[in-house]
Every structure is written in structure tokens, then in C-alpha cells.
């Protein structure tokens, strides 16, 4: 028995699964709907059809077409694909087939690696509707930048693998597919809610929300390749797959499982903390939205001391988002920046009420 045989078995289970075909059908419909809406909105904003163009110089297929279209996959990653991953693990546990499989001359790590490979294949098959959308966009005469598109797909792939690893770990730990599904949905929707709650609040909540999958994905949507984001996502993915392998050891005692889990999480925490300090990045956006001009970057790189900024803007102030997107990102790619936010955690409405201009 070889790893290839295990992969063939898992592939057979995947393609006979009704849930997977239902997910594919849902993804196809969602992708088609979002692509049509994105094209119509982009055409209207471009002034096609006799209308007035709205800031045509700021229009980009990345923001107007590809990110909205892949938004369908973001929804599927959170709510649909986890059930496919859970079934690959829980079906073997519930039918006791796992006890026989663990006696095969294949390690538990190979079993988990097989499921990871099969899930990657499932993801590639699901990208067929997006590939059709790209072909249609090109047939319309639309522009396509390869570097931006590949970077965006890489970001969504990392997001997908992280969610699938969480689903596999939940299926291995929890008794039953229903319990695992509840755990995965609670985690994925919880991070989504945290990201929504942190918008405009600042402080600790915003700092915590900056590490949610949705927040980490935004750099890819801007055409920015960040080494720290990619390495942290890969580390978390490998960690959850490792937890899956740990809890598939049906003969291990609880004390052994706890010790292995603590060791795995400790190693992952150290690696994630170290990788978060890795600062190299690459701007693959066509309009170089994340970078200053090359002469300015060389001049800023010569400054050895960190640039200290005190930003007196409330987190929900629209100018804060513009400043972070158009200034801070570029500065941090060129030099060390230390930013302070004296008004973080304070509401813009309260600040206006306390303003001397509003005093009676």
C-alpha cells in the first residue's frame, strides 16, 4: 500500500460525494451571478453605454472584476467547503473504517497528507467557473494582469487550505460530523463577526481582528505579497493538519494526546511569532498602488531611524482608512514606521459631541 493508493481512495470518496457536487453547483451559480454583477457595475462606472465615467483613472479589473467574483469563493470557503473536508475524515471514523486503515503500511501523516492533496484537487476543480469568467472577460476585450491574478488566487488558496485544515482537525477531534460542523462554523463565522465588529473601533479588538483570515486576505486583494502573512497562514495550516494526525491515533491515551497537542501548539506559536516579524513584501499590482516611486523608495530606505507618527484620527473616520491604504502601507514597505493612535477605541460621534465647536 502506497501513498498513491490512499490518494486514489480519497479521490473516489470525494467524487462520489453528493455534498461535493452540490458545492460545485452552488459555487458555479454564485460565481456566475457575481461576475455578471461585477461586469455590469464596472461597465457603468467606466461610462460604457453613453453614461458618465466615474473616476476612470481609478478603475482596475482587480478591484472591479476579480475580487468581487472571487467573493463567491470566500462565501463557499466559510459555509460550504468545510462540509466536504469534514466528510473525508468523519465518514471513516463513524464507519470504523479508520481502524482498518491505520493497520495499512501507511503512516497517519500519509493519510492526512492524502486528504490535503485531495482537498487541493477539489479546490482546483472548483476554480473552473472562475477560469470561465476570466475567459469571458478577455473575450469582452477586458484587461488581465497575470501577476495580480496569480497573487489573488494564491491568497484565496491559502485561505481555503487554512479553513480545510481547521475542518479536518475538528472532524478528527469531535465525535460526529455534526459536532465538527458546528465547531468549524462557529470559528469561521466568529472570525467574520470579529472582523466586522472591529471596523471603526480600534484598540485591542482591531489588533486582534487584523489576524483573522479575512483581514489577512486583504493584502492579496490589493496586489501585495507579504512574506509574514503567507508564512503565518502556511504555519497555521500545517498546525491544524498536524492536530488531525495526532487525534487520528485512536489508541493513544488522553494524556498523550494532550501532551502532543500542547507541544504542537507551542511550536506553532513560536513559528508564527517569528514569521510575523518577517517584513519583505512585493508589490505586484499593475498600478503599483502599494509603493512609492523608485527614487522615493531609495531615499526613504536610507533613513535608518524609525519614523514615528502620531495620528489624531478616530478609527471609524473615513480619512483613517484612506491614510492607512494610501500612505502607511507604502511607508512600511520602504522604512520602519512606528504609529501611535491616541484616539483609538473612541467613537467619532462622541469626539464630535465633545468638540468645542459643539459646546453650548
Steps between C-alpha positions, in 0.01 A plus 500: 500500500648832388403862546373506142252223583370698797461808280302297246271376777441852635441633148238231441326596824510865400349457156221269617405749769173677426604782729801581282294514180245717675780733608630516142154585368456771764843647430429508126172685550647744752803570279284562195270736687783700657690519171198633311434758770866602510517542122183710497625721782843535341348592164274759661790654692710505181239704315425225247159545340503878494507563873746721683820327611560502874871548564616285205863546599432315825322204342684170522387151392653368822261702716209515261489147358726241659462576872117517482487181295720312745274627777275207412788267587555682828141424595534137390824459695327608819165324463523217244846349454549410869229235470697332221815485714309383806345214304842373386602449863180437693364239257798276572467550876125438517518182289802367695686475169773713655596214732573281200674778306739571787623141464610565144875547440441875471561748781234726647690793353463347155125458552469869590728601213276303264194689618682831463597414142144393418364824644742696282370309196144577610593869516658498155189339351280760669702778330361402159216759522755771583715392204193528276437848642858601412457368146174691461661816635777472242244434225329826597828679434581538870853533633660222705822532696655159566697596813198656672277206416748233611566684826127531567443130432794413726344700783165328464673162478680563829171609655332183369774271631486661844125449525526141375771421752276635777213284370718186492628566852146555630384176334789310659446646847121520527272193519280513191480714190223720641711607798798569275285710266374710791856563619625601154204727432540660843868570431459627144193713565653614829808638324272664244296661778818611678626665183165678458488603865853644492422734210526852636575401860877487525685385809541135595198382300638644178848359573348154556286526186806577287595131528168360375508320163286771341741771615805305384338453161471875439868538422464250215194689376714814480765327289746484789705187576601502866741238626370521858137442399584207272729331754252539786216356290716205396607443862141496625394265220778252575420524871135403457590215266751384762224508763291287265777239486539512879133431572471228237712285732206308645716299738669795669413592857347836587818606677704423188259691276509803729880496516531476122242774450675737741836435334353555154330825600813623678716441192239665278479804729876549494515465123203731441649765732834475319344513153290804597828693530600420142444821305592440132217563257444543128258730323358311201213740438502641149461861614751456789242621748702367793829673415656841464706574193840328488699821571281568803539143625879520472501829686277369778706180530803709590329620819617268775295639787132403523240754395269574794150614413222618730169471316214700653220326313219288638503138373161545329604824329507439121827693484661233720434228241628725220814584698574135578433382144678778312778608736581257781520191279745674271707636787525164673629339182780759479607562860429432866186673618367529856145632506306613807123545508399715799132480403479124452198341662313832507190562294500771234150606607614552860803696384275733306270547797797591718644738242510868614308594187201301627514647847193712596 
